[in-house]
Amino acid sequence: MATVNYIPESNQSISAMKAVIDYCLQQKKVADEDSGRRLVSGVNCNGENSFTEFMATKNANKKKGGITFYHYVQSFSPRENVSAEQVHKISLAFAEKAWPGHEVLVTTHIDAEHLHTVALMQNTVEQAGKNQEKFILNCSETLSKSTKALDGLIEKLQQKIMKIMIATAVSAVVLSVLVCVMFWKLAV
């Protein structure tokens, strides 16, 4: 079961946000050899260009100071049978459901024993030309809602995997029967 943790950032400056984004985008962390791509995406932004887009939104809405970003980590147990690509898709869908309207950088890191995704959400949202700040002060409530959404996504993935496993087992049985029939015909 994946877990989601809020990482409190005491230094809420533009330079701190830039440093966390640079850390998240490191090639050694996001390069997936299996899929041949960087596991970097964005919700309401281009993940690879997230800092520039975060700043453009802040500047357009005259957002100065205060909380500039929220930092979350979604971790998967090494015992879970999921690929880095699957983790990235789950985490991207989770970010879309958990933080609608926000610009969110989603990076899946493969450089640790366990796969994990870092989601960096900037707090400035533009709606109808007005700046709306959503301060997520009650992290436990947000994480509770997020965990329910995550559980639903994982359950759907597990159902798909189960269907594939059943189809594979049925195919193996059919193949075994065909081989037996062929040997029986050759023997007769």
PyMOL commands that set and color helices and strands:
alter all, ss='L'
color gray80, all
select helices_A, chain A and resi 14-24+27-30+47-60+84-98+139-187
alter helices_A, ss='H'
color red, helices_A
select strands_A, chain A and resi 3-7+31-32+37-38+40-43+69-75+104-109+116-122+124-127+130-133
alter strands_A, ss='S'
color yellow, strands_A
deselect
rebuild
show_as cartoon
